[in-house]
Amino acid sequence: MPGVPAPAVDMTTQPRPVYVIGAGPGGLAAAAALRARGVRAVVVEKSDTVGTSWRRHYDRLHLHTTRRLSALPGLAMPRRFGRWVSRDNVVRYLEKYAEFHELELVTGVEVTRIEPGPEGEGGWTLHASGGRVLTAAAVVVATGFNHTPELPDWPGTDSYGGRLLHAADYRNPEPYAGQDVLVVGAGNTGAEIAADLAEGGAARVRIAVRTAPHIMRRSTAGWPAQRSGILVRRLPVGLVDRLGALVARASVPDLSAYGLPRPATGLYSRVREGAIPVQDVGLVDAVRAGRVEPVAAVESFDGPEVVLADGSRITPDAVIAATGYSRRLEELVGHLGVLDERGRPRAHGARTNEGARGLYFTGFTNPISGMFREMALDAERIAKAVARQTADR
C-alpha cells in the first residue's frame, strides 16, 4: 500500500541475494518490491548516490507525466511537488524512497559483466570494479534508457570553431545569452531546450529537424496526454493513428508555414518505431512567435559553418545536439544473446530470454503511458516472478 514500508524482515541470512544494477527509479522500485516480498535485494550503483542521471538533467526539466501516475511502489509522491514534478523534486523523491524502504545500497561499484553461475548451481555471477565477484540468485538490470550520450559522427566537426556539445551537458540558457544557437533534434529534449534558450535570452535559436515530430499538448482541458496514452496502448495501431491525427488537428496549430509540417506517418506507428510524441512545453508558441526557427537536418560542418540537408549554411555560435542516448548493454550482457540488433533487451519486465532465467531488465522502453508508471508495474511483476522462482528451489 502507498506510504507503508516493507515489513521488517531479516533478509541478510539469504545466501545469494538478488542484485539490482542501477539506483535510478527502475532499480529502486524493483528493490523495494522485492523487499516487500521478503526477498533480499542489493542495489549496486557505480556513482556515489541514487538518481545520478536525474541530477545531471537540465534545470527546467519536469516530468511529462503526472505526479499521481509517476509514483513508485509503496510511496506516493508528495502533493506539494505539484502536478508536473520538477527535476529537483524527482531527486528528492528518489532519495526519500531509498531511505523509506531501507534499501540495501552499495555505491561506487560498477558491475562490468554478467555471466551464468557455476554449472549445477544456477543463478548468476557478476564481475564488478575492484576485482569483485558477486554471486546472485537473480539479477535485475536497471542501468537506464538514457545511459550514454550519442553524438553523431558529422563530417567536419574538428574544423568547427564554435561550441559543440550534447544535450546531456546543457543545464540552462545563461551561457548562451546573446548568442546564435542551433539545437539539433526535435524530440522532447531538443524541443524543450530550444524553448528554454528562446525564453532565456539567446539572440537566435534554430532547431534542426530531420523528421517532423508529432506534437501533443501535455494536458488538454485538464486531461493529461499520459492518460490517453494508457487508454490506447492496447488498441490497433491504425485506429490510434487516426485518433491521434484528430486530436492533433483540434489541439495543436498547424506549423507548416513556419517550417514544421505535420508528420506524414501516424502517431502510434511512430511510437512503435521508438519515436515518442513531443509534449509541448513552449515550443509551439516559440515557433509561432519566431523565437525558434525550424531548419533542415544537419549534414556536416565546414569551418565556422553548419551545412544543412537542403544545402543552406548557417554560422551558429553554439550547436547543442539533442541526438539521443545508447543503452550500452553490450559489454555487460551482449555475450548472453539477450539483446536485439539495436542493443536493447529482447525481453523486458517479468519476461526473460530462453536460457537466461533469472535475468530481468527494466527501464529500457519509452512508452507513451509513462516511463515511471511502467517501471513501477515492472517492479511488481519482477518481484512476483523472482519470489516464485525462489520458492521453486
N, C-alpha and C positions, 0 to 999 in steps of 0.2 A: 504493500500500500504506500502511496506517496507520503513522504515525511516520516516513515517508520524505518529505523535502521535494521540491518540484518541481525538475527539473533546472535547472542554471544556464545559462540561455539569454538572450542579449542580445536583448530584445524592443523596446528603445527606438527601433529603426530602423523599426518598423512605423508607417507614416504616420498611420493612423487606428485608434486603439485601440478596444476595447470599453469603454464607460463603464458602470460599475455604480453605481447610485444607492442609497446607504444602506450604512452599515458595521455593520449588525446581523448576526446569524448567517446569514441568507439571502444577503446581499450578499457577505460574506466567503467563504462556501462557494462561491458562483459564481465569484468572482475566483480563488480557489485552483484550482478545477477547470479554468478557462480557462488559467491559467498552466501547469498541468501538461500541457496540450496545446499549449504553445508559442504561445498567443495572448495578446497584451498586454492586460491588463485594468487600468483605473484606477478605483479606488473613490472616489466623491465623497460626502462626508458633511458635512451642514450644521452639526453640532456640532463640538466640538474633540477628539473621541475616538471609539473604537469602542464598540458596545454601549450607547449612550446610554439607550435605553428600559429596558434591564435595570438600569441603575444607579438608575433612578427608582422601581422597584417596591418594594413594602412589604418590611419587613425579614425576615419569616419565610418568604418565598416560596421554595419548592423546585420544581424540575421535577417534573411528574407523570408523566414518562416516565423510563425507567431510563437510567443513565449509559451503558451499552453501546449502547443504541439511540438515543442522542442525540448521538453524536459526528459531527462534520462531516468531509468528505472529507480524508484524508491526515493526520489527527492524532487519536489516541484521547484520551478524557478520562482524567485520572489516576485510578488506583484509589483514592487517598486521598480523593477527593471523595465517596466513598460511593455507595450505590445511587441515592439521590434527591439530585441536585445542588442546592446552595443558590444563591440569587441571587448572592452574592458570588463563589462559585466559577465560576458561569457567566461572570461578567465577567472573572475571571482567565483562564479558558479562551479567551475571545474575544481578549483582549489577546495571549496567547501564540500563538494561531492566526495572527493577522496578522503577528506577528514571525517565527514559524517558517516561514511560506510566503513571507516577504519581499514582502508585498503592497504594491503602489504605491497609497498612500493620500493623498488630498487632503482636508484637513479645513477647516471654516469656510467652505465654499462650498455654497450651496443651488441646486440645479437647479430652475428655476421653470416651464419649458415645454420640451416636446419637439416638434420638427417634422421632417417628411421632409427629407432632404438635397436639394441642388440637383438639378434635373431632369437625368437622364442620368448622374448620379454615384452615385445610391443612398445608402445609409447614412442617418444622422440628424444633425440639428443641435440642440444643446442650448443653451438660454439659461439663464444662471446669474447669481447675485448678483455685484455689482460690474461689470455690463455684459459679463461674459464670454460668449463664443460658442465652443462646443466642437463639433468635428466627430467623429462616431463611426461606425465600421463597423457596430456593433450596440449595443444598449442593453439592460441588464438592470435593471428597476425592482424594488427591494427595500426600499421605504420603510416597510414594516411593516404587519401586520394591526391592531395597536393603535396607530394613529398619532395621532389627535386625540380627546380625551375628549368624550363626548356626554352632556350634562346635559339631561334632559327639560325642556320649557317648561311646568312646572307652574304653574297659576294661583295667584297669591298669594305667590310666593316673596319678593317685595320686602317683604312685611309680616312675614316670619318673623324673630324676634329671635335664634334660636339659630344655631349654626354649620352651614352647608350647604356641603358640598364633594363633589367627585368622588373616587371611589376612587383615581384616579391620584395624588391628593395625600395619601393615607393612608400613613403609614410604620410606626407601631407604636401599641399601646394606651395608652402612657404619658400623653398629653394628655387621655385620656378616663377616667382613674381616678375612680371615684365618680360618674360621670355616667350619665344615661339616654340611650342611643344607639339610633337606628334605622338599620339598613342596608337599602338599597333594592336589590333584585335578588338572586336566588338562583342565580346561575351560580357558577362556580368561585371567582371573585374575591370575590363577596359572601359566599358560604358560609365561605370561609377567614377573611375579615376579621371576620365575626360570631364565629367560634370564637376568633379571636385576642383580640378585645375581652373575651369572656366569661372567658378564661383570664388576661387581663391586668389585671383589676381594675375594669372598668366595673360600675356598680351595677345596671344593667338593659340587656339587649340584646334588641332585636326585629329580625326580618328580614321585610321586606315582600315577599310572593310573589304575582306575577300569574299565573304558570303553574307548577304543581308540576314540579320538575326530576326527571330520572332521576338517582338516586344510586348510585354504584358504589364498592366498595372499591378502593383504589389497588392493592392486592395481596391475593390470597386464597391461603392456604397456599403462599406463596412465588411464586405465578404472577401476574405483573403484568397489570393490565387492558389495558395497551398491547398486549401480545402477542395478547390476544383481539381487540383492535381491528384488528390487522394481519391476523389469520386470517379475519375475517368481512367484510372490506371488499368482496370480490367476490361475496358470497353474495346471494341475493334478499332484498329489504328485509323482506318478510313473515316469512321464516324467521328472520332476525336479531332482529326484534321479538319473536318467540315465545321464542327462546333467551334474549334479554335479560330478559324477564319471569321466566323460570325462575331465572336466576342471581340476579336481584334478590330474589326471594322467599326464596331459600336463604341469601343472604349479608347482606342489609340488612333491619333490622327495619322493620315497618310503623309509620310515624309519623303515621297518620291521626288517632289520638286526641290528638295534640299540635298538630294544625292543619296538618300537612304530608302530605297523602294521596299515594298512588302516582299517577303520571301516567295519564291516560286514553288517551294515544296511545303507540305503540310507540317504543322507544329509537332504532332506526335511522331510523324515519320522521322523528323529531325531528332527528336528525343531518343528514339530507338537507335539512332546512329551515334548518340553521345552528345548532341548539341542541346543544351538546356536553354529555354527561353530567357531573355533578358528581363529582369524585374526592374521596371523603370523607377529610378530614384533621382531623376533630374535630367537624364539625357534628352528626353523628348522636348522639354521646354528649352533646353540649351541649344538644341539643333534648330528649333523654330525661331529662336531669337538671334541666330547667327553666331552664338558664342562658341559652338562646337561645329566644325565643318567636316562632314564625311568626305573622304577621298579614297582613291583606289588602293589596292593592296600594295605592300612594299615588295619590290623585286630585287633591289640591290642598293649599294652605296657607291658613290663616286666622289671622293674627297669630301667637301662640305655638303654635298647634295645627296638627297634620298631619291632614288629613281622608282617611280610608281608603275603599276601594271599597265596603265593607259599611256605610258610614255612621258608623262609630265615629270618635272623635277621640282623639288622643294628644298629649302635650306633651314630646317628647324635647328634651334639651339640644343634641343634635347629630344631623344627618342625613348619612349617607355614601352617596352614590349610586354603586352598582356597576352602572351602566347602559350600559356598553359604550363602544365607540370607532367612529369612522368612518375610512375609508381616506384620504380627502381627495386623491383622484387626479384630480378634475375639472379643476383648473387646469393640472395637469401634462400630461394626455393626453386629457382629455374631448372635445376637438375632433377627435380621431382616430377616433371611433366604435368604440373598443376596450373600452368599459365597458358593463355591463348596467344595468338600471333601479335597482339598489341601489348603483351606483358601484363595482362590483367588476370586475376584468378578465374579459372573456368567455373568453379563452384563458389558459392557465396552464402554467408549466413550459416544456418544449421546443416546445409548440404556439404558433403565432402566428395573429393575425387576418388574414383576407384583406385585402390592401393594406397590411399592416404587417409585412412580412418583416423580421426582424432586431430586432424589439421584443419583449422577453421580460418576464414577470412571475413573481416567486417570493415565497412567504411570505404570500399573500393568501387562503389557506384555513386551516381549523382542523380537521384530520382527526382521527378517533379513533385513528389509527395513530401519532400524534405529530408535532407541527409540525417539530421539529428533524430528525427522520428524513426527513420528506417534503422539507424544504428541501435536505438532503444529496443525496437522489435527484434532485431538480430540478436541482441544480447540475451533476451529472454529465451529465444529459440535455441541458441547455442548452449546456454546453461542447462536447459532441459535435456538436450541431446547428450551433453557431457555427463550429467548426473545419471542418465540411463546407461551410458557406456560404462561408467564406473560401477554401477550396480550389477552389470552383467559379469563382472570379473570375479 
